[in-house]
């Protein structure tokens, strides 16, 4: 029986990667949400077909477009490739829509947002986790830096890298901040959405689970965000919360640091600001972004609030699509650029932080750009300092790196 394929197939926004097989070079495509059981590998010479799957062309016009480029594979082969893409849930207007909806209903009906990385990135048992965090923190003494700032701790930049590589930066950040957490009643946590759409801001009503307990999501705060997001469904990408690590990893350290004190949580995933980078436009020129910043600033007035940006810094080297491997000189150069970006956040100047990335066309690929910018905008009256800057290897040859740091912001 012929399958029902979309008349004009539209490929989803994906994160493809090239792979070398014995039989040639292929483009590997897989469903970022983890809903599909299969992935698809398209031979290099047939990848132009993917660009034609934009939702405006039928199979025969895709075939015509390929013929114009001198690629003759016939409609039957195109049909089979489209069928593979659909089976792997890679078409926006194919099986994916139904599967996404099913998964979303399951997520919303579940007791909470369950832990996705307990037992792999961090210990699942509280005693093992306590031991790991306390041992990591014991390597650092709290500095006298917080005493130089007036006001209380208002914001933190936390990494979201795995703990094996980033534990020292996490530990130093949370050692520095532990005495500043007294009295925190509500926490806004802005996490990078690695599969998020352009400019997307995505809340969830689900409570996040950590090894310690379930954290209550502040539904009043969620309503504020809902109202701020105009012209689109704020929950279109809610399912991303399920497998996204950024909030979960920072939250694990926060929950430990709060030592059993209760607080309400506002978990928000933030998509890419690439569109604003390309246009060299400040993100808060966008109505939704501006509304979200205003609503969060309003939310802070309700009770003592801590804002956390769960974001890493640069992603550089061949592993991240750069032609040149990193060496000692380029790593030193990277550190000085990263410190320029951090300095903008430390002095409460998110506009300058964004401009720095826009002017260099986001060459460092700062994956925490959106949460860091939004935190800076919500806390424009705050000042602070950074700790634990590090460059973590991202491949076995030490030619690609992810840079991370922790930042503390203080204010009235």
C-alpha positions in Angstrom: 0.0 0.0 0.0 1.4 3.4 -1.0 2.1 5.6 2.0 0.4 8.9 2.4 3.3 11.4 2.0 2.9 15.1 2.2 2.1 16.6 -1.3 4.7 19.3 -0.8 7.2 17.9 1.7 8.9 20.4 4.1 12.1 19.4 5.9 12.2 20.4 9.6 14.9 22.6 11.0 17.5 20.1 11.9 21.2 19.9 12.9 22.7 17.8 10.1 26.3 16.6 10.2 28.7 15.1 7.6 29.9 11.6 8.1 32.5 9.6 6.3 31.5 6.0 5.5 33.3 3.3 3.6 31.0 4.0 0.6 31.5 7.8 0.6 30.5 11.0 2.4 26.9 11.3 3.7 24.8 13.9 5.4 23.4 12.4 8.7 19.9 13.7 9.7 18.1 12.7 12.8 15.2 13.9 14.9 16.6 16.2 17.6 13.6 15.5 19.9 14.4 11.8 20.1 10.9 10.7 19.0 12.1 8.7 15.9 13.7 5.2 16.0 15.7 5.8 12.8 18.0 8.3 11.3 18.6 9.0 7.6 21.9 9.4 5.7 21.8 11.1 2.4 24.7 10.7 -0.1 26.6 13.9 -0.7 25.6 14.2 -4.3 21.9 14.0 -3.5 21.8 16.7 -0.7 20.6 19.4 -3.1 17.2 17.6 -2.9 16.9 18.6 0.7 17.0 22.3 -0.2 14.1 21.7 -2.5 12.0 20.2 0.3 10.8 23.6 1.5 7.1 23.0 1.5 6.5 24.8 -1.8 7.3 21.9 -4.3 5.6 18.7 -5.3 7.6 15.6 -6.0 7.6 16.3 -9.7 8.8 19.9 -9.2 11.6 18.6 -6.9 12.6 16.3 -9.7 12.5 19.2 -12.1 14.7 21.3 -9.8 17.2 18.4 -9.5 17.3 18.0 -13.3 18.1 21.7 -13.7 21.2 21.0 -11.5 22.2 18.0 -13.7 21.0 15.4 -11.1 18.8 12.7 -12.7 17.5 10.1 -10.2 13.9 9.9 -11.2 10.7 10.4 -9.2 10.6 6.9 -7.8 14.0 7.4 -6.1 12.9 10.8 -4.8 9.7 9.2 -3.5 11.7 6.6 -1.6 14.1 9.2 -0.1 11.1 11.4 1.0 9.5 8.2 2.5 12.7 7.6 4.5 12.7 11.2 5.7 9.0 10.9 6.8 9.6 7.6 8.6 12.4 9.3 10.5 10.0 12.1 11.5 12.1 14.7 9.6 9.3 16.3 7.6 7.4 19.2 9.3 4.2 18.3 7.5 4.4 14.5 7.7 4.2 11.9 10.4 6.2 14.2 12.7 3.2 16.4 13.6 1.1 13.5 15.0 4.1 12.0 16.9 5.0 15.3 18.3 1.4 15.9 19.5 1.3 12.4 21.1 4.6 13.0 22.9 3.5 16.5 24.0 0.3 15.1 25.5 2.3 12.4 27.3 4.7 15.0 28.7 1.8 17.3 29.9 0.0 14.4 31.5 3.1 13.1 33.3 3.6 13.9 37.0 6.4 16.4 36.3 9.3 17.2 33.9 11.4 14.1 34.8 15.2 14.0 35.1 16.8 13.1 31.7 20.4 13.0 32.8 20.5 11.6 36.3 22.8 8.6 36.3 24.6 9.7 33.2 25.8 13.3 33.7 25.4 13.4 37.4 24.6 10.9 40.2 21.0 10.0 40.6 21.2 9.4 44.4 21.2 12.5 46.7 24.0 11.1 48.9 26.3 10.5 45.9 25.3 13.9 44.4 26.0 15.7 47.7 29.4 14.0 47.9 30.3 15.0 44.3 29.2 18.6 44.7 30.7 19.1 48.2 34.0 17.5 47.1 34.1 19.7 44.0 33.4 22.9 46.0 36.0 22.0 48.7 38.7 22.8 46.2 37.7 26.5 46.3 37.6 29.1 49.0 35.0 31.8 48.8 36.7 35.1 47.8 36.1 38.5 49.3 34.8 39.8 46.0 31.0 39.7 46.9 31.7 42.2 49.7 32.8 44.8 47.2 29.3 45.0 45.7 26.3 46.8 47.1 23.0 45.0 47.3 22.3 41.3 47.1 22.9 38.5 44.6 20.4 39.0 41.8 21.8 37.0 38.9 24.1 34.1 38.0 25.6 32.9 34.7 26.0 29.1 35.1 27.5 26.7 32.6 25.4 23.9 31.2 28.2 21.7 30.0 28.5 18.2 31.3 29.9 17.9 34.8 32.9 15.8 33.8 34.4 18.7 31.9 32.8 21.7 33.7 32.7 20.6 37.4 35.4 23.1 38.5 33.6 26.1 37.0 30.3 25.0 38.5 31.9 24.4 41.9 33.7 27.8 42.0 30.5 29.6 41.0 28.3 27.9 43.6 31.0 28.2 46.3 31.1 32.0 45.6 27.3 32.3 45.6 26.2 30.1 48.5 26.1 32.9 51.1 24.0 35.1 48.7 21.1 32.8 48.3 19.4 33.5 51.7 15.9 34.8 51.2 15.5 33.9 47.5 11.8 33.1 47.0 11.6 32.8 43.2 14.1 31.8 40.5 13.9 32.6 36.8 16.0 30.1 34.9 16.8 30.9 31.3 18.3 28.0 29.5 19.7 27.6 26.0 17.3 25.7 23.8 19.8 23.9 21.5 17.0 22.8 19.1 14.9 26.0 19.5 13.6 28.1 16.7 14.7 31.6 15.9 13.9 34.0 18.8 11.8 31.3 20.5 10.9 31.8 24.2 9.4 28.6 25.6 8.0 28.2 29.1 6.5 25.0 30.6 3.9 24.5 33.3 5.5 21.3 34.4 7.4 21.1 37.7 11.1 20.1 37.2 12.2 17.1 39.1 15.8 16.9 40.6 17.3 14.1 42.7 16.3 16.1 45.8 12.6 16.7 45.0 10.1 18.3 42.6 10.4 22.1 42.2 7.2 24.0 42.0 6.7 26.0 38.8 5.2 29.4 39.4 2.1 29.3 37.2 1.4 33.1 37.8 4.8 33.8 36.4 4.1 31.5 33.4 0.9 33.4 32.7 3.0 36.6 32.5 5.3 35.0 29.9 2.3 33.6 27.9 0.8 37.1 27.7 4.1 38.6 26.6 4.5 36.2 23.6 2.4 37.8 20.9 1.4 36.3 17.6 2.6 32.7 18.2 1.9 29.8 20.4 4.2 30.0 23.4 4.1 26.3 23.8 4.9 25.3 20.2 8.4 24.0 21.4 7.4 23.0 24.9 8.5 19.4 24.2 12.1 20.6 24.0 12.1 20.9 27.8 12.0 17.1 28.0 15.4 16.3 26.6 17.2 19.8 26.8 20.0 19.6 29.4 20.7 23.4 30.0 18.1 24.0 32.7 18.4 20.6 34.3 22.2 20.7 34.8 22.3 24.2 36.3 19.2 23.5 38.5 20.9 20.5 40.1 23.6 22.7 41.6 21.1 25.4 42.5 18.8 22.9 44.3 21.7 21.6 46.3 22.8 25.1 47.2 19.4 26.1 48.4 19.8 23.5 51.3 16.1 22.5 51.4 14.7 26.0 51.4 11.6 26.2 49.2 11.3 28.5 46.2 9.2 28.9 43.1 10.7 28.3 39.6 10.1 29.9 36.3 11.8 27.6 33.7 12.2 29.2 30.2 14.0 27.8 27.2 15.5 30.4 24.8 16.0 29.8 21.1 18.6 31.3 18.7 19.2 35.0 18.2 20.9 34.3 14.8 18.3 36.4 12.9 19.2 39.4 15.0 22.9 38.7 14.6 22.6 38.6 10.8 20.4 41.8 10.8 22.7 43.5 13.4 19.5 44.4 15.2 19.3 44.6 19.0 16.9 41.7 19.9 14.8 44.0 22.1 13.6 45.8 19.0 11.5 42.7 18.5 8.1 43.1 20.2 7.9 39.7 21.8 11.5 39.9 23.2 10.8 43.3 24.6 7.5 42.1 26.2 9.2 39.1 27.8 12.0 41.4 29.2 9.3 43.8 30.6 7.2 41.0 32.1 10.3 39.4 33.8 11.3 42.8 35.2 7.7 43.1 36.6 7.9 39.6 38.0 11.0 40.5 40.0 9.1 43.1 41.9 6.8 40.4 43.4 9.4 38.8 45.7 13.2 38.3 46.1 14.2 36.8 42.8 17.3 35.2 41.4 17.8 35.2 37.6 20.0 32.4 36.2 21.3 32.2 32.7 22.2 28.6 32.0 24.6 29.1 29.1 28.1 28.2 27.8 30.3 30.5 25.9 32.2 29.8 22.7 32.1 26.6 20.6 35.1 26.7 18.3 37.2 24.3 16.1 36.4 21.6 13.5 33.9 19.9 15.7 31.7 23.0 15.4 32.2 23.5 11.6 35.3 25.7 11.7 38.0 25.1 9.1 41.0 25.7 11.4 42.0 23.6 14.4 42.5 25.5 17.7 46.1 26.0 18.9 47.7 27.8 21.9 47.6 31.2 20.1 44.0 30.9 19.0 43.0 29.8 22.5 44.7 32.8 24.0 42.9 35.0 21.5 39.6 33.3 22.3 40.1 33.9 26.0 40.6 37.7 25.5 37.4 37.9 23.3 35.4 35.9 25.8 36.5 38.2 28.6 35.3 41.2 26.6 31.9 39.5 26.3 31.8 38.7 30.0 32.9 42.2 30.9 29.7 43.6 29.2 27.5 41.3 31.3 29.5 42.2 34.5 28.9 45.9 34.0 25.2 45.5 33.1 25.6 46.3 29.4 23.8 43.5 27.4 23.5 45.8 24.3 27.3 45.8 24.1 27.5 42.1 24.8 25.2 41.5 21.8 27.0 44.0 19.6 30.3 42.2 20.2 28.9 38.9 18.9 27.0 40.6 16.0 30.1 42.5 14.8 32.2 39.3 14.6 29.2 37.5 12.9 28.9 35.2 15.9 32.2 33.5 14.9 32.6 32.2 18.5 29.1 30.6 18.4 28.2 31.6 22.0 25.5 29.1 22.7 24.4 31.0 25.9 24.0 34.2 23.9 20.2 34.4 24.3 19.9 33.6 28.0 22.9 35.8 28.9 21.4 38.8 26.9 18.0 38.3 28.5 19.4 38.1 32.0 21.4 41.3 31.3 18.3 43.1 30.1 16.3 42.0 33.2 19.1 43.0 35.5 20.4 46.2 33.9 21.0 47.8 37.3 23.2 45.0 38.5 27.0 44.7 38.5 29.3 41.8 39.2 32.3 39.6 38.3 33.2 36.3 36.8 34.9 33.2 38.1 36.2 29.9 36.8 36.8 30.7 33.1 37.8 27.5 31.4 38.3 26.1 27.9 37.0 22.5 27.7 38.2 20.1 24.9 35.4 19.1 22.6 37.2 16.4 20.5 39.9 13.8 21.1 42.6 15.7 19.3 42.1 18.8 21.4 41.5 21.0 18.3 37.9 22.0 19.3 36.9 23.7 22.5 33.9 24.9 24.5 34.6 27.9 26.8 32.6 28.4 30.0 32.5 30.7 33.0 30.4 31.6 36.0 29.2 35.2 36.7 27.7 36.7 39.8 25.6 39.9 39.5 24.6 42.1 42.5 22.1 44.9 42.9 19.4 46.5 45.0 
